[in-house]
């Protein structure tokens, strides 16, 4: 942002930002938050940071998480998680889930296999998605 807003001069408005493409490799996406009644809930998903230049500014990357479309629809949107999440640059799902359990958090969502429905998921949506993937 400094180069765009202050032409690379001494920071006055922006105080600088980190810019660059995130390093490709294994990663874990994670979020923990409180509900309006004070209960903590979380999600954890593993995937890969891809070696693709997103052609934008800031610290950015392109992520591939198996089963993310369903996780996004059923968990992130369905359980009212904001779009911000944390990313770690290694596979850490087991460690994070164990830590969350030690904190007493019972609602921990993870990507489920195609054959397992999320609570409240419409089975016919899942069947159609599997059929589409089998055709391609």
ZITA-V310624 format. One record per pair of residues at least 24 apart in sequence whose ideal C-beta (glycine too) atoms are under 10 Angstrom apart, sorted by sequence separation. I is the first residue (numbers start at 1). J is the second residue. If there is no record, write none. Layout:
i;j
I;J
I;J
//
This chain:
i;j
24;48
25;49
63;87
24;49
25;50
23;49
24;50
25;51
45;71
61;87
22;49
24;51
45;72
21;49
22;50
23;51
24;52
43;71
61;89
79;107
81;109
21;50
22;51
43;72
21;51
45;75
79;109
21;52
45;76
78;109
21;53
22;54
43;75
75;107
21;54
43;76
76;109
21;55
27;61
29;63
41;75
75;109
21;56
74;109
75;110
27;63
29;65
43;79
75;111
19;56
20;57
22;59
24;61
27;64
28;65
74;111
75;112
19;57
20;58
21;59
22;60
23;61
24;62
27;65
41;79
43;81
49;87
71;109
74;112
19;58
20;59
21;60
22;61
29;68
41;80
42;81
71;110
72;111
79;118
17;57
18;58
19;59
20;60
21;61
22;62
41;81
45;85
47;87
49;89
71;111
78;118
79;119
17;58
18;59
19;60
20;61
21;62
22;63
44;85
70;111
71;112
78;119
17;59
29;71
43;85
46;88
69;111
70;112
78;120
48;91
67;110
68;111
70;113
74;117
75;118
78;121
31;75
35;79
36;80
44;88
46;90
47;91
67;111
70;114
74;118
75;119
31;76
35;80
46;91
66;111
67;112
73;118
74;119
33;79
46;92
65;111
67;113
70;116
74;120
29;76
33;80
46;93
66;113
67;114
70;117
71;118
74;121
33;81
44;92
45;93
46;94
66;114
70;118
73;121
74;122
32;81
33;82
44;93
67;116
31;81
44;94
46;96
31;82
33;84
44;95
70;121
74;125
31;83
44;96
73;125
74;126
4;57
31;84
32;85
43;96
44;97
3;57
31;85
32;86
42;96
30;85
31;86
42;97
44;99
70;125
1;57
29;85
30;86
44;100
70;126
1;58
28;85
29;86
30;87
42;99
43;100
28;86
29;87
30;88
42;100
28;87
29;88
41;100
70;129
27;87
28;88
40;100
69;129
27;88
28;89
42;103
26;88
27;89
28;90
30;92
26;89
27;90
28;91
30;93
40;103
42;105
25;89
26;90
27;91
28;92
29;93
32;96
40;104
41;105
42;106
43;107
44;108
45;109
46;110
47;111
22;87
24;89
25;90
26;91
27;92
28;93
40;105
41;106
42;107
43;108
44;109
45;110
46;111
23;89
25;91
26;92
28;94
30;96
39;105
40;106
41;107
42;108
43;109
44;110
45;111
22;89
28;95
30;97
32;99
39;106
40;107
41;108
42;109
43;110
44;111
28;96
32;100
39;107
40;108
41;109
42;110
43;111
30;100
32;103
35;107
32;105
32;108
31;109
29;111
//
